[in-house]
């Protein structure tokens, strides 16, 4: 790390510092740019507006740790498992009696799993945005008012807590419902979280998983409201306050104190 001098940081308030870096290509305040957002970026906005602001406006990303490959491998296996039932025009047995409808066809799920295609463009608060995100699976239910679509998201966990749904998972599902609405797929009022948690090994060389399904009510308007708030945040010249629970901001603050850069 190069030497950091005190004069390179301008104090903005007791929590933040303005970093002397050139802005990236983000020019939306002049109406010349496009903001690309996603469910994960809105989750970051909710987690810490300051980290979101730095990431999107200055291209200063949070440090990345090692990402385990096992969840990604599990995700692929589960999708292939669902695809086999799709080919047979049936629901997996764990969804029978819980979900109404059927799995969407292969062409539709291929579209919805592609974040470059499953997206919408819109001007919000005088700013053009592209919002994209890929889902794991989808159920379509035929009703008298037409087809209704419900997203499914797979979660692999070490344990299952059925007492509450994470606010970030709720926002994620609300975003998927918004994407359905904006891309011509009428959303139902709910989604499904499917949790896969390992069982205790009872037989030699055989591992199995418990499957728990949670039906979650969705609200695309909540996702759109969050999207608007995120855009307003980026339109401001000054960054917002950081979250008091943000470990990254706490680290930065303590690092600066340690280096004697804070007044």
Order of alpha helices (4+ residues) and beta strands (2+ residues): beta-beta-beta-alpha-alpha-alpha-beta-alpha-beta-beta-beta-beta-alpha-beta-beta-alpha-alpha
